[in-house]
Amino acid sequence: MKFIHTADAHFGIENYGKIDAKTGIHSRLLDFSRNFEHIVDYAIDNKVDFFLFCGDAYKTANPTPTQQKLLAQHMLRLHAARIPVVIVVGNHDHPLSFGKAHALDVFAYLPLDGFFVFSKPDLITLPTASGTVQIVGIPWPLRNHVVTHQSHHFKDHHEIATYLSEKIGEVISSFAEKIDPTLPAVLAGHLTVSSGIFSGSEKCAIYGTDPVFMPSQLAQTAFDYVALGHLHGHQNLNASGHPAVVYSGSCERVDFGERKETKGFCVVTIHQEKASKKSSYEFIQLPTRPMVQIDVKLNATGDQTEQILTALTQHTIQDAIVKIVYHLPEGKSDTVDLGAIQNACQKALYLVGIFPVHKPAPLRERRAAVKVDMDFATLLSHYFDSKENLKDRKAVLIEKAFALKQNLEQVEN
C-alpha cells in the first residue's frame, strides 16, 4: 500500500512577490499552488492508494475565492483519478469561533465520494485499490472547547495546554486499542511534538501556549506510520524506532528563516506482506522558489558599491527572492549606490531590500569611582587603576604628578 503524506500548503502567503502579469495572481500564491500541483501530479502518475493532507491548507481560516479555487482544482483532479483524499484540519484552517465552519469544511459536504475530513478526533476505515487501511485523525486541539467549561475558568494557558495534551493522548491510546492488527493503520495529526524543530517564522510563536505531545504518545505500536503537519521542516522524530513519526514539512518556503531548508513531501509504503507490517517512506524534493540572502562585510579601503556588486556575481539570483545585507566598517559613512545594486538585481523575481548594518560606536569609558572628599594621592590611584594601559606605571606617574603639583604651587606662591 502506497500513499502521499503532505501538509502546510499555506495558500495565501503572499510575502516577497508581485502580481503575475499573465494571470493577475500574486507570484507567491502561484509558487505555493505550483508545488502542490507537483505533489498531485506525482500521486496521479504513480497511482497511489490515497492522498493524506495533514492540515494548514490556507494562511488563514478566511481564504479568498481565488485561493479556494486553486486548492479545489488540485483536489478535484485527485477525485477524477479515483484517489481518496483524507484531510486533517490544522490551526490555520480553523476560525476558532464557536459555530463557524472551518476553511476545509466544504470538502466534507461535497456530494462526491472520496473526501474524508477530520474536524474532530476519529477513526475511519478506508477502502483503497490495495486493500483497507485504518486512519486515526487528530485535528489541531482547540482550547476554546475547553475554556468555556466552568472547571477550567481559572486555569492559565500552560495548565490548559497540559490538560489538552493529556486528554488528546488518552484519545489516541483509546483509538489504538480499537485498531485491527491485521490491517494497515496510520495516525494522522496536526500537532506539536516536544522534540520537533521549529523553523523560520514559527520560532516567533509562543511555544508554551501550544499543547505539546511526547513522541511516545504518538509512536504507538498499533500504528504503521505517524503522519504529522504543523512544523515546516521535514523531520522524523522516531528515526531509530517504529513507527516513524514524520513531519512532511511545508510545500514552499514561508520566509528567509526557511531559506536553507529543503521542501518536499513523503511517499509512504506499508509492506503488508510482512507480519509486522513495517513501513518505509521516501522524501521527494520540490522545486521551491530560491531565497538568497547575501551578506557582505565591506572593507574600509575598497569602493563599497563595487564590493556588493562583486558579491552578487557569486550567487545565482535568476528568478530568486533576494535580500542584501551589508556591514559597514567602523567609522565609515555609507556611500553605497542603491540604484546600481537594484539594477544588478533585475534578474531576480523580487528584491526584498538592501539593508546596511552600522557597527555600534564603542561605549564611553566608565570614569573612575572618585569622590570630592578624596585626597590627591587617592584620586590619582583610582584614576590610574581605571586605565589598563597606565596601571603598570601607576607609582611612577603618581610621583611625577606630585612633582608637577609641587612646581605649580611654587609658581603660584
C-alpha positions as CSV (number, residue, x, y, z in Angstrom):
1,M,0.0,0.0,0.0
2,K,1.4,3.4,-1.0
3,F,0.2,6.9,-0.2
4,I,1.2,10.5,-0.2
5,H,1.8,12.4,3.1
6,T,1.9,16.2,2.8
7,A,0.9,19.3,4.9
8,D,1.2,23.0,5.3
9,A,0.3,24.2,1.8
10,H,-0.5,27.7,3.2
11,F,-2.2,29.1,0.2
12,G,-2.4,32.9,0.8
13,I,1.1,33.6,2.0
14,E,2.0,36.5,-0.4
15,N,5.1,38.0,1.0
16,Y,8.2,38.8,-1.2
17,G,6.4,38.8,-4.5
18,K,4.4,40.7,-7.1
19,I,1.3,40.3,-9.3
20,D,1.9,37.9,-12.2
21,A,1.2,39.8,-15.5
22,K,-0.2,36.7,-17.2
23,T,-2.7,35.5,-14.6
24,G,-3.3,38.5,-12.3
25,I,-2.5,36.3,-9.3
26,H,0.2,37.0,-6.8
27,S,3.5,35.3,-7.7
28,R,3.9,33.7,-4.3
29,L,0.4,32.2,-4.4
30,L,1.4,30.7,-7.7
31,D,4.5,29.3,-6.2
32,F,2.6,27.5,-3.4
33,S,0.0,26.3,-5.9
34,R,2.6,25.1,-8.4
35,N,4.3,23.0,-5.8
36,F,1.0,21.5,-4.6
37,E,0.3,20.6,-8.2
38,H,3.7,18.8,-8.4
39,I,2.5,16.6,-5.4
40,V,-0.8,15.9,-7.1
41,D,0.9,15.1,-10.4
42,Y,3.1,12.6,-8.6
43,A,0.1,11.0,-6.8
44,I,-1.7,10.5,-10.1
45,D,1.3,9.4,-12.2
46,N,2.2,6.8,-9.5
47,K,-1.4,5.7,-8.8
48,V,-1.1,6.0,-5.1
49,D,-3.8,4.4,-2.9
50,F,-4.7,7.6,-1.1
51,F,-3.7,11.2,-0.5
52,L,-3.2,12.4,3.1
53,F,-3.1,16.1,3.8
54,C,-2.3,16.9,7.5
55,G,-3.6,20.4,7.8
56,D,-3.0,24.1,7.1
57,A,-4.2,24.4,3.6
58,Y,-4.5,28.1,3.8
59,K,-2.7,31.0,5.6
60,T,-6.0,32.0,7.4
61,A,-9.4,30.5,8.0
62,N,-10.9,33.0,5.6
63,P,-9.3,32.2,2.3
64,T,-10.1,34.3,-0.8
65,P,-12.2,32.8,-3.6
66,T,-9.0,32.6,-5.7
67,Q,-7.2,30.6,-3.1
68,Q,-10.2,28.3,-2.7
69,K,-10.4,27.8,-6.4
70,L,-6.8,26.8,-6.8
71,L,-6.9,24.3,-4.0
72,A,-10.2,22.8,-5.2
73,Q,-8.8,22.4,-8.7
74,H,-6.0,20.3,-7.3
75,M,-8.2,18.2,-5.0
76,L,-10.8,17.5,-7.7
77,R,-8.0,16.2,-10.0
78,L,-7.3,13.6,-7.3
79,H,-11.0,12.7,-7.2
80,A,-11.1,12.4,-11.0
81,A,-8.2,9.9,-10.7
82,R,-10.2,7.9,-8.1
83,I,-7.6,8.6,-5.4
84,P,-9.3,9.1,-2.0
85,V,-8.3,12.3,-0.2
86,V,-8.0,12.4,3.6
87,I,-7.8,15.8,5.2
88,V,-6.9,16.8,8.8
89,V,-7.9,20.3,9.9
90,G,-5.0,22.5,11.0
91,N,-4.8,25.5,13.3
92,H,-4.7,27.9,10.3
93,D,-7.8,26.3,8.8
94,H,-10.0,26.9,11.9
95,P,-11.7,30.2,12.7
96,L,-11.5,29.5,16.4
97,S,-15.1,30.8,16.8
98,F,-17.9,28.6,18.0
99,G,-20.4,27.7,15.3
100,K,-18.3,28.9,12.3
101,A,-17.3,26.5,9.6
102,H,-13.5,25.9,9.1
103,A,-11.8,26.6,5.8
104,L,-11.8,22.9,4.7
105,D,-15.4,22.1,5.7
106,V,-16.6,22.3,2.1
107,F,-14.8,19.1,1.2
108,A,-16.8,17.2,3.8
109,Y,-20.1,18.4,2.3
110,L,-19.3,17.8,-1.4
111,P,-21.8,15.4,-3.0
112,L,-18.8,13.3,-4.0
113,D,-17.3,10.1,-2.6
114,G,-13.7,10.0,-1.8
115,F,-13.2,13.0,0.5
116,F,-12.7,12.5,4.3
117,V,-12.2,15.4,6.6
118,F,-11.1,15.1,10.3
119,S,-12.7,18.0,12.1
120,K,-12.6,16.1,15.4
121,P,-10.6,13.0,16.5
122,D,-12.0,10.0,14.8
123,L,-11.1,6.6,13.3
124,I,-12.1,5.7,9.8
125,T,-11.7,2.5,7.7
126,L,-10.8,3.5,4.2
127,P,-11.1,1.1,1.2
128,T,-8.3,1.6,-1.4
129,A,-7.1,-0.2,-4.5
130,S,-4.6,-2.1,-2.4
131,G,-6.9,-3.0,0.4
132,T,-8.3,-1.5,3.5
133,V,-6.4,1.0,5.7
134,Q,-7.4,2.3,9.2
135,I,-6.7,6.0,9.8
136,V,-6.9,7.8,13.1
137,G,-7.2,11.6,12.5
138,I,-6.3,14.2,15.2
139,P,-7.0,17.8,14.1
140,W,-5.5,20.8,15.9
141,P,-6.7,20.8,19.5
142,L,-8.9,23.8,20.1
143,R,-8.5,25.4,23.5
144,N,-11.8,27.2,23.2
145,H,-13.6,23.9,23.5
146,V,-12.0,23.6,27.0
147,V,-12.0,27.1,28.4
148,T,-15.8,27.5,28.1
149,H,-16.2,24.7,30.6
150,Q,-16.7,26.1,34.2
151,S,-14.0,23.7,35.6
152,H,-11.3,25.4,33.5
153,H,-12.2,29.1,34.1
154,F,-9.3,29.8,36.4
155,K,-6.6,27.8,34.6
156,D,-3.8,29.7,32.9
157,H,-2.6,28.9,29.3
158,H,0.0,26.5,30.5
159,E,-2.4,24.4,32.5
160,I,-5.0,24.3,29.7
161,A,-2.3,23.2,27.2
162,T,-1.1,20.5,29.6
163,Y,-4.7,19.3,30.0
164,L,-5.3,19.2,26.3
165,S,-2.1,17.2,25.7
166,E,-3.1,14.6,28.4
167,K,-6.7,14.2,27.1
168,I,-5.7,14.0,23.4
169,G,-3.0,11.5,24.4
170,E,-5.7,9.4,26.1
171,V,-7.9,9.7,22.9
172,I,-5.1,8.4,20.7
173,S,-4.5,5.5,23.1
174,S,-8.2,4.6,23.1
175,F,-8.2,4.6,19.3
176,A,-5.0,2.5,19.2
177,E,-6.8,-0.2,21.2
178,K,-9.5,-0.4,18.6
179,I,-7.1,-0.9,15.7
180,D,-7.4,-4.3,13.8
181,P,-3.8,-5.6,13.9
182,T,-4.3,-7.4,10.6
183,L,-4.9,-4.2,8.7
184,P,-2.6,-1.3,8.0
185,A,-3.0,1.6,10.4
186,V,-2.0,5.3,10.1
187,L,-2.1,8.1,12.7
188,A,-2.5,11.5,11.1
189,G,-2.4,14.7,13.1
190,H,-1.8,18.4,13.1
191,L,0.2,18.6,16.4
192,T,3.2,20.0,18.1
193,V,5.7,17.3,19.3
194,S,8.1,18.2,22.1
195,S,11.2,17.1,20.2
196,G,10.2,18.8,16.9
197,I,12.4,21.6,15.5
198,F,10.7,24.9,14.6
199,S,11.9,26.9,11.6
200,G,11.6,30.4,10.2
201,S,8.6,32.4,11.4
202,E,7.4,29.5,13.6
203,K,10.1,30.5,16.1
204,C,8.1,33.6,16.8
205,A,5.2,31.6,18.1
206,I,4.7,31.3,21.9
207,Y,5.7,27.7,22.3
208,G,4.3,27.4,25.8
209,T,0.7,28.0,24.6
210,D,0.6,25.0,22.2
211,P,-0.5,21.6,23.5
212,V,2.7,19.7,23.3
213,F,2.9,15.9,22.8
214,M,5.7,13.5,23.6
215,P,6.8,11.2,20.7
216,S,5.8,8.2,22.9
217,Q,2.2,9.4,22.9
218,L,2.1,9.1,19.1
219,A,4.6,6.3,18.3
220,Q,2.3,3.5,19.5
221,T,2.9,0.0,18.0
222,A,-0.7,-0.2,16.8
223,F,0.2,2.3,14.0
224,D,2.4,1.6,11.0
225,Y,3.2,5.2,10.3
226,V,2.5,8.6,12.1
227,A,1.9,11.5,9.6
228,L,2.1,15.0,11.0
229,G,1.6,18.6,9.9
230,H,2.3,21.9,11.7
231,L,6.1,22.2,11.8
232,H,7.5,23.4,8.5
233,G,10.8,21.5,8.5
234,H,10.8,17.8,7.3
235,Q,11.9,15.6,10.2
236,N,11.4,12.1,11.6
237,L,11.1,12.2,15.3
238,N,11.4,8.4,15.8
239,A,14.2,7.6,13.3
240,S,15.6,4.7,15.4
241,G,12.3,3.1,16.2
242,H,8.9,2.1,14.7
243,P,6.6,3.6,13.7
244,A,8.2,6.6,12.1
245,V,6.8,9.9,13.4
246,V,7.2,12.2,10.4
247,Y,6.6,15.9,9.7
248,S,6.4,16.2,5.9
249,G,7.2,19.9,6.2
250,S,5.7,22.7,4.2
251,C,5.3,22.7,0.4
252,E,7.1,26.1,0.0
253,R,9.4,28.4,1.9
254,V,7.5,30.8,4.0
255,D,10.2,33.3,4.9
256,F,14.0,33.8,5.0
257,G,14.3,31.7,8.2
258,E,13.5,28.7,5.9
259,R,15.8,29.7,3.1
260,K,18.2,26.8,3.7
261,E,15.5,24.1,4.2
262,T,14.7,21.6,1.5
263,K,10.9,21.4,0.9
264,G,9.0,18.3,-0.3
265,F,6.5,15.6,0.6
266,C,6.6,12.0,1.7
267,V,5.7,8.8,-0.3
268,V,4.9,6.1,2.3
269,T,4.8,2.4,1.7
270,I,3.3,-0.1,4.1
271,H,4.7,-3.6,3.4
272,Q,1.6,-5.7,4.1
273,E,3.3,-9.0,3.2
274,K,5.3,-8.7,6.4
275,A,3.8,-10.0,9.6
276,S,4.7,-6.8,11.4
277,K,3.5,-4.5,8.5
278,K,6.7,-2.4,8.6
279,S,6.5,0.8,6.7
280,S,9.1,2.9,4.9
281,Y,9.0,6.4,3.3
282,E,10.8,8.5,0.7
283,F,11.1,12.2,0.9
284,I,10.6,13.8,-2.5
285,Q,12.1,17.3,-3.0
286,L,10.0,20.0,-4.6
287,P,11.3,22.8,-6.9
288,T,10.8,25.6,-4.5
289,R,11.4,29.3,-5.1
290,P,15.0,30.1,-4.0
291,M,15.5,32.6,-1.3
292,V,19.0,34.2,-1.4
293,Q,20.4,36.3,1.4
294,I,23.7,38.0,0.5
295,D,25.8,39.1,3.5
296,V,28.7,41.4,2.6
297,K,31.3,42.6,5.1
298,L,32.7,45.8,3.5
299,N,36.4,46.6,3.9
300,A,37.5,50.2,4.6
301,T,39.6,50.6,1.5
302,G,37.6,49.4,-1.5
303,D,34.6,51.0,-3.2
304,Q,31.5,50.0,-1.2
305,T,29.2,49.6,-4.2
306,E,31.7,47.5,-6.2
307,Q,32.2,45.2,-3.2
308,I,28.5,44.4,-3.1
309,L,28.3,44.0,-6.9
310,T,31.2,41.5,-6.7
311,A,29.4,39.6,-4.0
312,L,26.2,39.5,-6.2
313,T,28.1,37.7,-9.0
314,Q,28.9,34.9,-6.6
315,H,25.2,33.9,-6.2
316,T,22.5,32.7,-8.6
317,I,19.7,35.2,-8.3
318,Q,17.8,34.4,-11.5
319,D,14.1,34.3,-10.5
320,A,15.1,34.2,-6.8
321,I,13.8,36.3,-3.9
322,V,16.9,38.3,-2.8
323,K,17.8,40.1,0.3
324,I,21.2,42.0,0.6
325,V,22.7,42.9,4.0
326,Y,26.0,44.9,4.0
327,H,28.1,45.6,7.1
328,L,29.9,49.0,7.1
329,P,33.4,49.4,8.6
330,E,33.6,51.2,11.9
331,G,33.8,55.0,11.4
332,K,33.0,54.9,7.7
333,S,30.0,56.6,6.2
334,D,27.6,54.8,3.8
335,T,28.4,55.6,0.2
336,V,26.6,52.6,-1.5
337,D,24.8,53.4,-4.8
338,L,21.5,51.8,-4.2
339,G,20.4,52.3,-7.8
340,A,23.4,50.4,-9.1
341,I,22.6,47.5,-6.8
342,Q,18.9,47.5,-7.8
343,N,19.9,47.4,-11.5
344,A,22.2,44.4,-10.9
345,C,19.2,42.5,-9.3
346,Q,16.9,42.8,-12.3
347,K,17.0,39.1,-13.0
348,A,15.7,38.3,-9.5
349,L,11.9,37.8,-9.1
350,Y,11.9,40.2,-6.1
351,L,14.4,42.3,-4.2
352,V,13.3,42.4,-0.6
353,G,15.7,45.2,0.3
354,I,19.2,46.4,0.7
355,F,20.0,46.8,4.4
356,P,23.0,48.5,5.9
357,V,24.4,47.4,9.3
358,H,26.4,50.0,11.1
359,K,28.9,48.9,13.7
360,P,27.8,50.4,17.0
361,A,30.1,53.1,18.5
362,P,32.2,51.9,21.4
363,L,30.7,52.6,24.8
364,R,32.0,55.5,26.7
365,E,34.7,54.5,29.1
366,R,33.5,54.4,32.6
367,R,35.0,57.0,34.8
368,A,37.0,56.1,37.9
369,A,34.9,56.0,41.1
370,V,36.2,59.2,42.6
371,K,34.7,61.4,45.4
372,V,35.2,65.0,46.2
373,D,36.4,64.2,49.7
374,M,39.4,62.1,48.5
375,D,42.9,63.3,48.9
376,F,45.1,63.9,45.8
377,A,47.1,60.6,46.1
378,T,43.8,58.5,46.4
379,L,42.3,60.3,43.4
380,L,45.4,59.6,41.3
381,S,45.5,56.0,42.4
382,H,41.8,55.4,41.5
383,Y,42.3,57.1,38.1
384,F,45.3,55.1,37.1
385,D,43.7,51.9,38.2
386,S,40.9,52.5,35.8
387,K,43.3,52.8,32.8
388,E,44.5,49.4,31.6
389,N,47.4,51.0,29.7
390,L,48.6,53.0,32.7
391,K,48.1,50.6,35.7
392,D,51.6,49.2,35.4
393,R,53.2,52.6,35.7
394,K,51.0,54.0,38.4
395,A,53.7,54.5,41.0
396,V,55.9,56.5,38.6
397,L,53.1,58.6,37.3
398,I,51.8,59.5,40.8
399,E,55.3,60.5,41.7
400,K,55.6,62.8,38.6
401,A,52.1,64.2,39.3
402,F,53.2,65.2,42.8
403,A,56.3,66.8,41.4
404,L,54.2,68.8,38.9
405,K,51.8,69.8,41.7
406,Q,54.7,71.0,43.8
407,N,56.1,73.1,41.0
408,L,52.7,74.7,40.3
409,E,52.3,75.6,44.0
410,Q,55.8,77.2,44.0
411,V,55.0,79.3,40.9
412,E,51.7,80.5,42.4
413,N,53.4,81.5,45.6
